[in-house]
Structures are given as C-alpha cells and as structure tokens.
C-alpha cells in the first residue's frame, strides 16, 4: 500500500466518473428495443445469452451485503462465512438441473405466477405480498444502508446523502429501461466489481506480508488468526450461533440457498430472460464458478482488517502515513461495528486504485438495487395490478405502472435504510429475517414441483404456519442458531403441507400436479462436465479449510 493518500483524489473521481457515464449510457442505449412491451421490459425480450445470464446473476447477488456485510462477518467470524458462497455454487447446479426445466416450460414472468399455475390465485397473492414486503423493507433498505455506510467512510459525507445518491443512480437507467438495462449493464458491473475486489484483496494482503508480498501476507494471516480460517466452527466458538458447525453443511443453509437461488424473483428473473433452457443452465453454471471465487474479494479483506488491527507493527506503519484515521473510533471496525471493515481497508489503497474500488462498490450496490427494483415492479405489476386493479391494461400502461412501482419502493427504502444503523453485522440480519419466510416458501415450491399430491389448501396452511413457527423458535429460550431454526421451520412447514393435503383431498394426485419424465431433467454434456468440476472444487476447498 505504497503512495497512499487519504480521501478520493481527482484521479479517483475521474475513474468513477468514467464508470458512471458508461453504465448510464449503456443502460439507456440497450433499453430502446424492448421498453414498450411487458416481455421486453420485464424479461428483456427473452434474448439473453448464457454468459450475460451468469454475469447478471452474480452482479445482482454481490452487493453491499457481500462487500460490506460479508466482509464484516469475515472480520468477526472468518472464512467460515464463505459457506454461503461455496454452497451456493452447488445450489446453482441443483437449480439449473431440477428447477429451471419446469420454470422455462411454464413460460412464466414471476415466481408467484408459477404458484398460481400449480396451486391457486390466493396463494399467489399471499406470496406476492410477502415478497414485496421483503424486498422493500429488508433487501432494498439493507443494500442502501450498507452502501451508504461504505461510501460515508470513504467519502466522508453524511450517510443520508450517499443513500440518496445511490438510489438516484439506480433509478436513472434501471427504471426506464427495465431488465434489458439491468442485465447488460450487469455484464460491465460484474467485471468492475471483480477487478476492484481483487485489487483490494491483493493490496491489503500484500501490505500484511510486507517484503514477503501476497503469499507471505496470506501465510501470516493464517498463522496469527488460525480460527479465522476454519470453515466448520466448534461449539465453543463465540460465533457458533451464526455458523453452527457441521449443521451448516446439512441443515438450514440449504434452506436459505435453495430459496434464494431457486425461488427469489430478483435473482431467478434473468434466467427466465435467457434465449433457451440450455442457455439458462449454462448461465447458472457460469455463475457457480464465479461464486467459488467470491470469498477472495469479499471475505479476505475483512480478515486482513482483523489482522492489521491486532498487529501493533502494522498499525504503526499505517499510522505513520494516516495518523488518527487508523484509530478513529468512528471509522475503525470492531466486533460491534464489523461492517466498517471493507471501507476502512479501502481508505488505505493507492491513488487510482481507490477510484476502481469506489466504482466496484458502486457497481455492486447499484446492480443489486436495479435488480431488486425491476423484480419488485414485475411482481406488483403482473401479480397485483394486472390481476386485481386493471385486467385490461395495455402493455405500455403496465410498463409505466412498473416504473412507478420501482420509484415508490425505492423512496420507502431510502427512509427505512438509516434505521438499520443499530446493527452490528447487517449480513446476519438479512439472513435471519429472510429466514422467517424462506422456509415456508421453500416448502411450498418443493412440494409443488415434486409432490403431485400437494394441494392449494395444504400449501396455504404450510406457508401461513411457517411464520409463527419461525417466530416461536426464534423467541423461545432455546438458544438455537437461526440456521437450525430455519431447518426445523422448513421441516414442520413441509409436514404441514403434506398432512393437510392428504386430509383434504380424496384424489390420488392434485389435478395441477406437475408430470415429470426422464426427459425433463436431461442436460447437455457441457453442463454435466461443469457441474462435476464445481462439485469437486467445492469439496477440495472444504478439505483445505476444514
């Protein structure tokens, strides 16, 4: 970290300005073709190739909750938080092989639309409302808060200004252009965020290594913080409640991952926009490979910050250049303010590199905001407005309703975001509160896809029962990790759906049950090879850092 300078220089601002101009220009240019039809606005005309699908999936996923939230968890917990990323790679393969063929065959716009085709309109509406509330009050608001936190530390301006700036940036191109703008700008965004992320990681670890460089720095980090390089936490680890040992591999994390990657509208929507099923599956496999490298750019900087703050020699080296910035209690990460880890590290990057990282953070934040806004607009427009308010609305009117919905959702999230400042690890907050609804929703979809006896009544009872079950497990004095809470909530919701379905139907199979054949899950040879490679790499990583 030589030639470091506090704050953003003219060079840094120039780099960021070029990035911003390119993103807005590309977003507005690609939106012209499809902006006036619902398929064009919400599904990009179903014209997206596999590599753009994969890049867009990762750009939508890697946001402030990864760069800031997961880096903060890396500071406190260590590499173990990478379980979310590495197990997601396996999940993406499962989604591609077993879920995507059914979704693509149904020709749906939204996940709730599938629910209506498999069960009924009532359940579709219940889930649509669930998702709208979740996207606005948890996802959008948390991304704005974490992004605002990062930019506040880097730029030194009040958080509310950074939140409003991020919101305005996302609105400029995503609301006007729809999914086409989101996906094609995501291709650029993912390249920027990966480049900026690798730059931060390389320079931070190289600083730790001193004359020994990156490899020496990594070895030093493993030597002085061995507990931060364990994937499976022991029961006596103070962070066990967040990552409960071996049950991470066999329990609730599967619930979180399968829900997020398989049935989460703002993620799965870009696969619906693929040219074909094969293109969608290849895109998911490409995204899985990218997930394997994500911890390098979002977790390791947090561990590096932990090592630096616990090494007096390294602190002294930074202090000699930065002075009080290194020890400023309003900027320095701690167990109570772990989400400061990434922006704190970013402050010590060389001139020019900080501009790249600044652009990478903005790319991560804005791409996720754009994806969430587009999906929020899609669900409200297609599942609420068109269904209950104006069945005869024209294509153009539906597109405009979608744009208005996105604006309203973002305004609400801007006001909610600053209220999240009381949290110490926002990434865990997102997972925990999403976990209140995800087990029941996952149970509904898995039974809907693979259990032909599942009925609409059983699904409604199951999803409505899941929330009180989750709250009961959360607030009873059981000292149960939230991942285990998710697992038990999922199991009880699943049992509820099966029992109610059997008790309320005399038919062998529900009339809307999905007929599966041997051809349903047939995939290309290239996808099979990629799948085996991803599973092998994941296994090796767990063996290395067990």
Secondary structure, DSSP 8 states (H G I E B T S, - for coil): -TTB-SS--HHHHHHHHHHHHHHHHHHHHHTTTTTTSHHHHHHGGG-B-HHHHHHHHHHHHSSHIIIIIIHHHHHHT-GGGGHHHHHHHHHHHHIIIIIHHHHHHHT-SSHHHHHHHHS-HHHHHHHHHHHHHHIIIIIIHHHHHHHHHHHHHHH-S-HHHHHHHHHHHHHHHHHHHTHHHHHHHHHHHHHHHHHHHHHHHHHHHHHHHGGGHHHHHHHHHHHH-GGGG-SS--TTSTTTTTS-TTHHHHSHHHHHHHHHHHH-HHHHHHHHTBSSHHHHHHHHHHHHHHHHHHHHHHTHHHHHHHHHHT-HHHHHHHHHHHGGGGT-TTTS--SSSGGGHHHHHHTTSBTTHHHHHHHHHHHHHHHHHHHHHHHHHHHIIIIIIIIII-TT--HHHHHHHHHHHHHHHHHHHHHHHGGGGG-S-HHHHHHHHHHHHHHHHHHHHHHHHH-TT--HHHHHHHHHHHHHHHHHHHHSTT---HHHHHHHHHHHHHHHHHHHHHHH--SSS-TT-----TTTT---HHHHHHHHHHHHHHHHHHHHT-
